Amino acid sequence: AYDREYATAGPAAGLFLPLIVSMFFIFLILTTSGYMTTVLAEEKVNRTIEIIVTSISAGQMMAGKLLGALGIAALQLAVWIAFLFAAVWVGGQVLELSWLQDLDISWRDAAMIVLVALPAYYFTAALMTLLGTMVNDDMEAQQIGSMSFILLFLPIYLLMVIIPNPNGAVALFFSFFPPTSIITMGVRSLIMVVPTWQVVVSMIISLVGGLFLTWLAGRAFRLSMLRYGQRLRLSELFRGDGNNRSAASQS
């Protein structure tokens, strides 16, 4: 019931808008949230960031950094979308390209991508921020950025699995996993009408996960100040503060 039916000519150009918007969000993640990982690593090395936490808490500082990244991303996205619509108008009305005229745009799918991508972007930015607090230098941060590129584009590598079965277990997993949900939803929207409940579940997972990672990033920063020059292991984030302080003093 959710499968799309196309004419013999194939899908209209307007139906590719959700996939294009999803790619915009992926490039935003690569440029802004990846940059935050490197910046946090550099700030840890020069220790200037510790001056800031004398006025605000570590959690407030991490939340502020994430809000700033979201604001930059929103501005960039607005500019890119405006440029996209301007290019489509010029191509259809001025250059009279037939495939850009009378676009059959699926506004529901475009809105779905935005609703899924915003919390997914927040989740990924929070994850990058957490990793930035745990590395020792900007070299390690750059390596993390390279690995995040592979993770974000993983659904593209698995198109031969997702396209034949867009409502299967693999497609659903990548639709609910925040870093891969944006592209997966965009690809699936070309083949089927994604059910609303799946969009809601994806949003909730990304939002709750992003809030948890924001809290975890603040905790990681506090603990990393106690262990300057030493790598913070993920298991240490879930120990009591007393145990971490004693481990830091022993080291």
Steps between C-alpha positions, in 0.01 A plus 500: 500500500799728551673427168522781247378456144666693221420552138714333237715814483606446862473725805460874454791726587306649792496168682879520535468810722493301829820320401663831404401654834638198683833544322501867606470389863779247459736769371395720794597223740835452330581871507364620835485211746828355372658841548383501862696183571823662381430826683433324830820300467699819436335679792590212728864517395542874565276474810332835432163326516554440871478874557146500364376238746588732787190699403266229368465127552646249259151384404391856418812552293439183296134589451601848383747359251235269359245781474756710317567216257126457442464871430783498245356189337152654478639811330704296251203277426273799436753648257547170316126436468442855377775451242344166397157652441656792313691259276183299433307817413771622265525159336128460456384854421803668342682211335172311445636160592203265476604274788507802733151617404184389680694320769299244691657571839410272789477758776413232755826319429697824506351588840569146618870534417524830689321354805732199501818691414479773766513268805738266314734795441476589870581139596801485269629840613468389863686178417780693330518734799528205737779347292675837487514511879651151516789534250841640587584709192363628171666216308276247670203731440572505127512121496159491664370736230619260232323207666179703536498552122483124449226464762280776357517360146463136604143478356639596158735202515203276582259622233487155347358376829269791583339566160363147435350488850442860620289387794726216609705461814815663359311802364310546827818474709678769298183714505496494881878529551552880513826540300359295210130590526523811280627334182303181560170688527585699189573185298191320627277797412579436132369146522221514754295730718675477835241441776452783745569280802847424370573872467382559858709212637809625317449851640454376857810280489713784363369757747527283811841372390620855430395622845677204662818563299491869593494407868772242441718755318480736798597218734784395271637854498495523879684170532751586229605808696596267784707287263682753288715339231341157547238340281160459663343159450128467437455265796626771735207726415262270685703471818447713806678835515679389815655200328614717208656758730692234688619344172613842378690571821673163485611567142 
